[in-house]
């Protein structure tokens, strides 16, 4: 019988302890894999959401660029307006592929919630806006026509809150005009779920905002120099230029800061696993003090004892890491639902992206921790003197 078989049988002799030790390591591995998967998945989803917006630059009325970014990504209050004539000036540029004018309007709704709430309307051009938001898909119906004056499209949550279906008529808070529901969007997990979309001209007329915009999305030609074009836009009066590259860099810097927190939590999981293994294996060595002495008296070398204890530790950690990875894969969807429940604004796509690289890295890290945590108990076991160990219970 070789050392590996002896180590394996030693673990089976103490099934309850082995089970709880493996379970502890499994939970640490689950936390580690899930955190690393969330780290990657959130960043990838956020990148994809920003890239899927369909435009490289957005113009808003002059103000704080961070307010403009909030307006663009989540919908804001305290809206500023710019003249619609700016569209013609931008369209003249040879670098521009297409533009999409938007007007956002917020209106207090006394019937929304216990104390009322804010309904957010977005006036769009149905010819260009859907291309800017390719991820928007319909649960029912379709976009309204360009010249439609009495149709709206509801985001998923807006439709649920209003309890509306295709063809229903509703009067928007703040207006006396009756609109027909032309479409209901599928859930996206973004601010669009709570949005009510109107034709741009209809929104301007209904709320007295003729000739005004809050945003202008700009899509550039592939060969265009974005930096030079931005410099040209800065010459326009009373507008704020926000490039997707700037927004992306700002958000990614925040994500990088969050990574530090995530990795710190993962490191704590490492330490918990390592000290748990060290404590369990060390206690096992003390309990088998006399047994190890007998093995040495029968001819086992200190190196054999060292290998035996280290193999036991490696087996414990390998089993725990393997089960932890399987557990994290099996419950990835459940973990993602919990994250989306506690985070009101999350990007589309998989928030927890666990791939072979993360699984292999986590397995190797847990196994390495096991080996490191098992070195000291292995040394203590190898240093046991046979005669002292045999006489220990005399």
C-alpha positions as CSV (number, residue, x, y, z in Angstrom):
1,X,0.0,0.0,0.0
2,X,1.5,3.4,-1.1
3,X,1.4,6.7,0.8
4,X,-1.5,8.0,-1.3
5,X,-3.7,5.1,-0.4
6,X,-2.8,5.4,3.3
7,X,-3.6,9.1,3.2
8,X,-7.0,8.5,1.5
9,X,-7.9,5.8,4.0
10,X,-7.0,8.1,6.9
11,X,-9.5,10.6,5.7
12,X,-12.2,7.9,5.4
13,X,-11.6,6.9,9.0
14,X,-12.8,10.2,10.2
15,X,-15.7,10.8,7.9
16,X,-17.6,13.4,9.9
17,X,-14.5,15.6,10.3
18,X,-13.6,15.1,6.7
19,X,-17.1,16.1,5.6
20,X,-17.2,19.3,7.6
21,X,-13.7,20.3,6.6
22,X,-14.4,19.7,2.9
23,X,-17.7,21.6,3.3
24,X,-15.9,24.6,4.8
25,X,-13.4,24.6,1.9
26,X,-16.2,24.2,-0.6
27,X,-18.0,27.3,0.8
28,X,-14.8,29.3,0.6
29,X,-14.2,28.1,-3.0
30,X,-17.9,29.0,-3.8
31,X,-17.4,32.6,-2.5
32,X,-14.1,32.9,-4.4
33,X,-15.4,31.6,-7.7
34,X,-18.6,33.6,-7.5
35,X,-16.8,36.8,-6.6
36,X,-14.3,36.4,-9.5
37,X,-17.1,35.5,-11.8
38,X,-19.1,38.6,-10.8
39,X,-16.0,40.7,-11.1
40,X,-15.6,39.7,-14.7
41,X,-19.3,39.4,-15.6
42,X,-20.3,42.8,-14.3
43,X,-17.4,44.5,-16.2
44,X,-18.1,42.7,-19.4
45,X,-21.9,43.4,-19.2
46,X,-21.2,47.1,-18.5
47,X,-18.9,47.3,-21.4
48,X,-21.4,45.6,-23.7
49,X,-24.2,48.0,-22.5
50,X,-22.1,51.0,-23.2
51,X,-20.9,49.7,-26.6
52,X,-24.5,48.8,-27.5
53,X,-25.8,52.3,-27.2
54,X,-25.1,52.8,-30.8
55,X,-23.5,56.3,-30.5
56,X,-20.0,57.5,-29.7
57,X,-20.9,61.0,-28.5
58,X,-23.9,62.7,-26.9
59,X,-24.7,66.4,-26.7
60,X,-26.7,67.8,-23.8
61,X,-27.4,71.3,-22.6
62,X,-24.3,72.9,-20.9
63,X,-23.8,71.8,-17.3
64,X,-21.8,69.3,-15.2
65,X,-20.5,66.4,-17.4
66,X,-21.4,64.0,-14.6
67,X,-25.0,65.2,-14.6
68,X,-25.0,64.7,-18.4
69,X,-23.7,61.1,-17.9
70,X,-26.4,60.4,-15.3
71,X,-29.0,61.8,-17.6
72,X,-27.8,59.6,-20.5
73,X,-27.4,56.4,-18.5
74,X,-30.1,56.5,-15.9
75,X,-32.4,59.4,-16.6
76,X,-32.2,62.4,-14.4
77,X,-34.1,65.2,-12.9
78,X,-33.3,69.0,-13.1
79,X,-33.3,68.7,-16.9
80,X,-31.6,71.3,-19.0
81,X,-32.7,72.0,-22.6
82,X,-30.9,73.0,-25.8
83,X,-32.4,74.2,-29.1
84,X,-33.4,71.6,-31.7
85,X,-31.6,73.7,-34.4
86,X,-28.4,72.2,-33.1
87,X,-29.3,69.0,-35.0
88,X,-28.9,70.7,-38.4
89,X,-25.5,72.1,-37.4
90,X,-24.2,68.6,-36.3
91,X,-25.6,66.8,-39.4
92,X,-23.6,69.1,-41.7
93,X,-20.3,67.5,-40.4
94,X,-18.9,64.9,-42.8
95,X,-17.8,62.8,-39.8
96,X,-21.4,62.1,-38.8
97,X,-23.1,58.9,-39.9
98,X,-26.4,59.6,-38.2
99,X,-28.0,61.4,-35.2
100,X,-30.9,60.8,-32.9
101,X,-32.7,63.7,-31.2
102,X,-34.2,63.0,-27.8
103,X,-36.3,65.0,-25.3
104,X,-36.7,63.8,-21.7
105,X,-39.5,65.1,-19.5
106,X,-40.3,64.3,-15.9
107,X,-43.8,64.8,-14.5
108,X,-45.1,64.2,-11.0
109,X,-47.8,61.5,-10.8
110,X,-49.9,61.7,-7.6
111,X,-51.3,58.2,-8.3
112,X,-47.8,56.6,-8.4
113,X,-47.1,54.9,-5.0
114,X,-48.4,56.0,-1.6
115,X,-47.0,59.5,-1.8
116,X,-46.9,59.9,-5.6
117,X,-43.9,59.6,-7.8
118,X,-42.2,60.8,-11.0
119,X,-43.1,59.5,-14.5
120,X,-40.3,59.9,-17.0
121,X,-41.2,60.4,-20.7
122,X,-38.7,60.2,-23.5
123,X,-39.5,61.7,-26.9
124,X,-37.7,59.9,-29.7
125,X,-37.3,59.6,-33.4
126,X,-38.6,56.1,-34.2
127,X,-36.5,56.0,-37.3
128,X,-33.1,56.3,-35.6
129,X,-33.6,55.6,-31.8
130,X,-34.2,51.8,-32.2
131,X,-30.8,51.6,-34.0
132,X,-29.2,53.4,-31.0
133,X,-30.7,50.9,-28.6
134,X,-30.5,47.5,-30.4
135,X,-31.1,45.5,-27.3
136,X,-34.7,46.8,-26.9
137,X,-37.1,44.1,-27.9
138,X,-40.9,44.0,-27.8
139,X,-43.0,41.8,-25.7
140,X,-46.1,43.1,-27.5
141,X,-46.6,45.5,-30.4
142,X,-44.0,47.7,-32.1
143,X,-42.6,51.2,-32.3
144,X,-45.0,54.0,-33.3
145,X,-44.8,55.8,-36.7
146,X,-42.6,58.8,-37.1
147,X,-45.6,61.1,-37.6
148,X,-47.8,59.5,-34.9
149,X,-49.2,62.0,-32.4
150,X,-51.3,59.8,-30.2
151,X,-49.3,56.6,-29.6
152,X,-46.8,55.5,-26.9
153,X,-44.5,52.6,-26.1
154,X,-44.2,51.5,-22.5
155,X,-41.2,49.9,-20.8
156,X,-41.8,46.6,-19.0
157,X,-42.1,48.0,-15.5
158,X,-44.1,51.0,-16.7
159,X,-46.6,48.7,-18.3
160,X,-46.9,46.6,-15.2
161,X,-47.4,49.6,-13.0
162,X,-50.0,51.1,-15.2
163,X,-51.5,47.6,-15.9
164,X,-51.7,48.4,-19.6
165,X,-51.8,46.2,-22.7
166,X,-51.6,46.8,-26.4
167,X,-54.4,49.0,-27.7
168,X,-55.3,50.5,-24.2
169,X,-55.9,54.2,-24.0
170,X,-54.3,56.3,-21.2
171,X,-54.0,59.9,-20.2
172,X,-50.4,60.8,-19.3
173,X,-49.9,62.7,-16.0
174,X,-49.4,66.3,-16.7
175,X,-51.4,66.2,-20.0
176,X,-55.0,66.0,-21.1
177,X,-54.2,64.1,-24.3
178,X,-55.3,60.5,-24.6
179,X,-52.6,58.1,-26.0
180,X,-52.9,54.6,-27.4
181,X,-50.4,51.9,-26.3
182,X,-48.6,50.8,-29.4
183,X,-46.0,48.5,-27.8
184,X,-44.7,47.1,-24.6
185,X,-41.0,46.3,-24.3
186,X,-39.4,43.2,-22.7
187,X,-37.6,43.6,-19.5
188,X,-34.0,44.9,-19.9
189,X,-32.9,45.5,-16.3
190,X,-32.1,49.1,-17.2
191,X,-33.8,52.5,-16.7
192,X,-35.7,51.9,-19.9
193,X,-38.0,49.5,-18.1
194,X,-39.7,52.4,-16.3
195,X,-39.7,54.7,-19.3
196,X,-42.7,55.9,-21.4
197,X,-41.7,56.6,-25.0
198,X,-43.5,59.1,-27.2
199,X,-42.8,60.5,-30.7
200,X,-40.5,63.5,-30.3
201,X,-43.0,65.9,-31.9
202,X,-45.9,64.7,-29.7
203,X,-43.9,65.1,-26.5
204,X,-42.8,68.6,-27.5
205,X,-46.4,69.6,-28.3
206,X,-48.0,68.0,-25.3
207,X,-45.7,69.5,-22.7
208,X,-45.0,72.8,-24.4
209,X,-41.4,72.0,-25.3
210,X,-41.5,72.9,-29.0
211,X,-38.0,73.3,-30.5
212,X,-36.2,71.9,-27.4
213,X,-34.1,68.8,-26.8
214,X,-32.3,67.3,-23.8
215,X,-30.0,65.0,-25.7
216,X,-28.6,64.4,-29.2
217,X,-27.0,61.0,-29.8
218,X,-24.3,61.1,-32.5
219,X,-23.0,58.1,-34.4
220,X,-19.7,58.7,-36.3
221,X,-18.5,57.1,-39.5
222,X,-15.8,54.4,-39.1
223,X,-13.1,56.5,-40.6
224,X,-13.9,59.6,-38.5
225,X,-11.5,61.0,-36.0
226,X,-13.5,61.2,-32.8
227,X,-11.1,63.5,-31.0
228,X,-11.0,66.1,-33.8
229,X,-14.8,66.0,-34.1
230,X,-15.2,66.5,-30.4
231,X,-13.0,69.6,-30.6
232,X,-15.3,71.0,-33.3
233,X,-18.3,70.3,-31.1
234,X,-16.8,72.4,-28.3
235,X,-17.2,75.4,-30.6
236,X,-21.0,75.1,-30.4
237,X,-22.6,77.3,-27.8
238,X,-24.5,76.2,-24.7
239,X,-23.9,72.5,-25.2
240,X,-22.0,69.8,-23.2
241,X,-20.1,67.2,-25.1
242,X,-20.0,63.8,-23.5
243,X,-18.1,61.0,-25.3
244,X,-18.8,57.4,-24.6
245,X,-15.0,56.9,-24.2
246,X,-15.0,59.4,-21.3
247,X,-18.1,57.9,-19.7
248,X,-16.6,54.4,-20.1
249,X,-13.3,55.4,-18.6
250,X,-15.0,57.0,-15.6
251,X,-17.2,54.0,-15.0
252,X,-14.3,51.6,-15.5
253,X,-12.3,53.5,-12.9
254,X,-15.1,53.0,-10.4
255,X,-15.3,49.4,-11.3
256,X,-11.6,49.0,-10.8
257,X,-12.0,50.5,-7.3
258,X,-14.8,47.9,-6.7
259,X,-12.4,45.2,-7.8
260,X,-10.1,45.9,-4.9
261,X,-13.0,45.4,-2.5
262,X,-14.0,42.1,-4.2
263,X,-10.4,40.8,-4.2
264,X,-10.1,41.8,-0.6
265,X,-13.2,39.7,0.3
266,X,-11.7,36.8,-1.8
267,X,-8.4,37.1,0.1
268,X,-10.4,36.9,3.4
269,X,-12.0,33.7,2.1
270,X,-8.5,32.5,1.3
271,X,-7.4,33.1,4.9
272,X,-10.4,31.4,6.4
273,X,-9.8,28.3,4.2
274,X,-6.1,28.2,5.1
275,X,-6.5,28.5,8.8
276,X,-9.4,26.1,8.8
277,X,-7.3,23.5,7.0
278,X,-4.3,24.2,9.3
279,X,-6.4,23.7,12.4
280,X,-8.0,20.6,11.2
281,X,-4.9,18.8,10.0
282,X,-2.9,19.9,13.1
283,X,-5.5,18.5,15.4
284,X,-5.5,15.3,13.4
285,X,-1.7,15.0,13.9
286,X,-2.0,15.5,17.6
287,X,-4.7,12.9,17.8
288,X,-2.6,10.4,15.9
289,X,0.6,11.2,17.8
290,X,1.1,7.6,19.0
291,X,0.0,6.1,15.7
292,X,2.6,8.2,13.8
293,X,5.3,7.0,16.3
294,X,4.4,3.4,15.6
295,X,4.6,4.0,11.8
296,X,8.1,5.5,12.3
297,X,9.2,2.6,14.5
298,X,8.1,0.2,11.8
299,X,10.5,1.9,9.3
300,X,8.6,4.9,8.0
301,X,10.9,7.8,7.2
302,X,10.2,11.4,8.3
303,X,9.8,12.2,4.6
304,X,7.1,9.5,4.4
305,X,5.2,11.0,7.3
306,X,5.6,14.5,5.8
307,X,4.2,13.3,2.5
308,X,1.3,11.4,4.1
309,X,0.0,14.5,6.0
310,X,0.6,16.8,3.1
311,X,-1.3,14.5,0.7
312,X,-4.2,14.4,3.2
313,X,-4.3,18.1,3.2
314,X,-4.1,18.3,-0.6
315,X,-6.9,15.8,-1.0
316,X,-9.1,17.8,1.4
317,X,-8.5,21.1,-0.4
318,X,-8.9,19.5,-3.9
319,X,-12.2,17.9,-3.0
320,X,-13.4,21.2,-1.4
321,X,-12.3,23.3,-4.4
322,X,-13.9,20.9,-6.9
323,X,-17.2,20.8,-5.1
324,X,-17.1,24.6,-4.6
325,X,-16.6,25.2,-8.3
326,X,-19.5,22.8,-9.1
327,X,-21.7,24.5,-6.5
328,X,-20.9,28.0,-7.9
329,X,-21.8,26.9,-11.4
330,X,-25.0,25.3,-10.3
331,X,-26.2,28.3,-8.3
332,X,-24.8,31.0,-10.6
333,X,-28.3,31.9,-11.8
334,X,-29.7,32.1,-8.3
335,X,-26.7,34.3,-7.2
336,X,-27.3,36.6,-10.2
337,X,-31.0,37.0,-9.3
338,X,-30.1,37.9,-5.7
339,X,-27.6,40.5,-7.0
340,X,-30.1,42.0,-9.3
341,X,-32.6,42.2,-6.5
342,X,-30.3,44.2,-4.3
343,X,-28.8,46.3,-7.1
344,X,-31.6,48.4,-8.7
345,X,-29.5,49.3,-11.8
346,X,-27.5,46.5,-13.3
347,X,-26.2,46.0,-16.8
348,X,-27.7,43.5,-19.2
349,X,-26.1,40.1,-19.8
350,X,-24.6,37.6,-17.4
351,X,-23.5,39.3,-14.2
352,X,-21.6,36.2,-13.1
353,X,-19.3,34.9,-15.8
354,X,-17.6,31.8,-14.7
355,X,-15.3,30.3,-17.3
356,X,-12.6,27.6,-17.4
357,X,-9.9,30.2,-16.6
358,X,-11.6,31.3,-13.4
359,X,-12.4,27.7,-12.4
360,X,-8.8,26.6,-13.0
361,X,-7.4,29.7,-11.2
362,X,-9.7,29.1,-8.2
363,X,-8.9,25.4,-8.0
364,X,-5.1,26.1,-8.1
365,X,-5.4,28.8,-5.5
366,X,-7.4,26.6,-3.1
367,X,-5.0,23.7,-3.6
368,X,-2.0,26.0,-3.1
369,X,-3.5,27.3,0.1
370,X,-4.1,23.7,1.3
371,X,-0.5,22.8,0.6
372,X,0.8,26.0,2.4
373,X,-1.6,25.3,5.3
374,X,-0.5,21.7,5.6
375,X,3.3,22.3,5.6
376,X,3.5,23.1,9.3
377,X,1.4,20.1,10.5
378,X,3.4,17.9,8.2
379,X,6.7,19.1,9.7
380,X,5.4,18.6,13.2
381,X,4.3,15.0,12.2
382,X,7.7,14.3,10.6
383,X,9.5,15.5,13.8
384,X,7.7,13.1,16.1
385,X,10.1,10.7,17.9
386,X,8.9,7.1,17.9
387,X,9.7,6.2,21.5
388,X,8.2,9.4,22.9
389,X,5.1,8.9,20.9
390,X,4.7,5.2,21.9
391,X,5.2,6.1,25.6
392,X,2.9,9.1,25.4
393,X,-0.1,7.2,26.8
394,X,1.8,5.2,29.3
